[in-house]
C-alpha cells in the first residue's frame, strides 16, 4: 500500500472536521473526493439560477463550470476573458456582485470553520458576502489549515507569492517567493476578510475537494 492512501485518509479526516465546523457556523458544507464529482454537485446546487459570476479562481475553473454554464445558455460574468478593456473588466467585476450566483475559491479555510481571503481589488470579497443570492466556494484540501492564524500565514507564505508570480506582478514576492510587506503599486494583498460565520443575508455553500487545487 503506497503512501498516497494514507495521505488521502488524513486529508479526509481533516476535511471532515472542517466540514463539521463550517456547518456549525452556518455554512452549507460538503466534501468530495474529486474535482469532477464536485463540479457535478455544484451544477446541481445552482440549477435554478440564470446569471453567474466567477472570481479570479483557477480552482473553480478546474471544475469545468464556466464552459458548462455557457453551453446551457446561462449568463456568465468572467473577467478572465481575453482582451477586455479596463471599462469592460470593471463592468464584469461589478456584475459579479449583482448576479444570481457567485463562484470563487478561498485563499485558506481553517479546520475550525473560518474562511479567509486576501484580495487586491475587492470584487471577490464583496460578492461573496453580500449582493448575490447564492455563493459557492470551492477549495482543495491544500487550502485547509488548523486555525485562523495558520490560515493567514498560509496566504502570506504560499498563496500570495504564487498568485503574484502567476500574474507576472512586479512585486518582491513574485521575485523571491517571500513576502516583504511591500508598497508596490502591483501589490495584490490589500484587503483581508474572514468569514467567522455565514453572513446573515447570503446563502453560502462550501465545497472541499480531496485534491491539490489552486494556490
Secondary structure, 3 states (H helix, E strand, C coil): CCHHHHHHHHHHHHHHHHHHHHHHCCCEEEEECCHHHHHHHHHHHCCCCCEEEECCCHHHHHCCHHHHHHHCCCEEEECCCCCCCHHHHHHHHHHHCCCCEEEECCCEEECCCCEEEEECCCHHHHHCCCCCCEEEEEEEHHHEECCHHHHHHHHHHHHHHHHHHHCCCCCHHHHHCCCCCCCCCCCCCCEEEEECCCCCCCEEEEEEECCCCCC
